[in-house]
Amino acid sequence: MKLIHTMPLFIHKNPHEFESNLKLAKRCFESLAQSKENRIVVYNQGCLPNEVITNMLKSYGVSPIILGNGSNVGIPKARQTCFQYIWEQYPEIEFISEVHLDMIFPKIGIHR
């Protein structure tokens, strides 16, 4: 493994936004599951319990690590917490990326 993704995840409570966010999540995570490098550290910033997020990502075939407790701490703190976790737990990782729900991934990996 050369790459771990991060995501500051905020799912809105508003019913319209909630459904829209879940549709984006489905597309994003299903495409991420097709990538060779599909480990992701998610910082939970709102609405869904960690267990629900973990189960959702696993159902799409993604290997998740969930940080945070649903409090919206802002993107900078969420980002830094994810990076710090990776630096401490996976010091051998060469690359870290930040992804968002509106991203879809091609079926490629990092090659050298």
C-alpha positions in Angstrom: 0.0 0.0 0.0 1.4 3.3 -1.1 -1.6 5.6 -0.8 -4.2 6.3 1.9 -7.2 8.6 1.2 -8.7 11.0 3.7 -12.1 12.5 3.9 -13.6 15.2 6.1 -17.2 13.8 5.9 -20.2 15.9 6.7 -23.6 14.5 5.9 -26.3 17.2 6.2 -29.4 16.6 8.5 -31.7 18.5 6.1 -33.8 15.7 4.4 -33.1 17.0 0.8 -29.3 17.5 1.5 -29.2 14.1 3.4 -30.5 12.1 0.4 -28.3 14.0 -2.0 -25.2 13.4 0.2 -26.0 9.7 0.4 -26.3 9.5 -3.4 -22.9 11.2 -3.8 -21.4 8.9 -1.2 -22.6 5.8 -3.0 -21.0 7.0 -6.3 -17.8 8.1 -4.6 -17.3 5.0 -2.5 -18.3 2.5 -5.2 -15.8 4.0 -7.5 -13.1 4.2 -4.8 -13.7 0.5 -4.1 -12.6 -0.2 -7.8 -9.2 1.4 -7.2 -6.3 -0.7 -6.1 -5.7 1.7 -3.2 -9.0 2.0 -1.4 -8.1 2.5 2.3 -9.7 5.7 3.6 -9.5 7.6 6.9 -12.8 9.4 7.4 -13.3 12.2 9.9 -17.0 12.0 10.8 -18.3 15.6 11.1 -22.0 15.1 11.3 -25.3 13.4 11.3 -24.4 9.6 11.0 -23.0 7.5 13.8 -19.5 6.0 13.2 -20.9 2.5 13.0 -23.3 3.4 10.2 -20.5 5.1 8.2 -18.2 2.0 8.7 -20.9 -0.4 7.6 -21.8 1.8 4.6 -18.2 2.0 3.4 -17.6 -1.7 3.9 -20.8 -2.5 1.9 -19.3 -0.6 -1.0 -16.0 -2.6 -0.7 -13.9 0.2 0.9 -11.6 -0.3 3.8 -12.5 2.5 6.3 -11.0 3.9 9.4 -13.4 6.4 11.1 -12.2 9.2 13.3 -14.3 11.9 15.0 -17.7 11.6 16.7 -20.1 13.5 14.5 -19.1 17.0 15.7 -18.4 19.5 12.9 -14.9 20.7 13.8 -14.2 22.2 10.4 -12.2 20.9 7.5 -8.7 22.1 8.7 -9.0 20.2 12.0 -10.5 17.2 10.4 -7.8 17.1 7.7 -5.0 17.5 10.2 -6.4 14.8 12.5 -6.6 12.4 9.5 -3.1 13.2 8.4 -1.7 12.9 11.9 -3.4 9.5 12.3 -1.8 8.2 9.1 1.7 9.6 10.0 1.5 7.8 13.3 -0.2 4.5 12.3 1.2 4.1 8.7 4.6 5.9 8.6 5.5 3.8 5.5 2.8 5.4 3.4 4.2 7.4 0.5 1.1 9.4 -0.5 -2.0 10.9 1.2 -4.9 12.3 -0.7 -8.0 14.2 0.4 -11.2 13.2 -1.3 -14.7 14.5 -1.1 -18.2 13.1 -1.8 -18.4 14.7 -5.2 -15.3 12.8 -6.5 -15.4 9.7 -8.6 -12.3 7.6 -9.2 -11.0 5.9 -12.3 -10.0 2.2 -12.2 -6.2 2.9 -11.9 -3.6 2.7 -9.1 -0.3 4.1 -8.5 2.5 2.4 -10.4 6.2 2.8 -10.3 
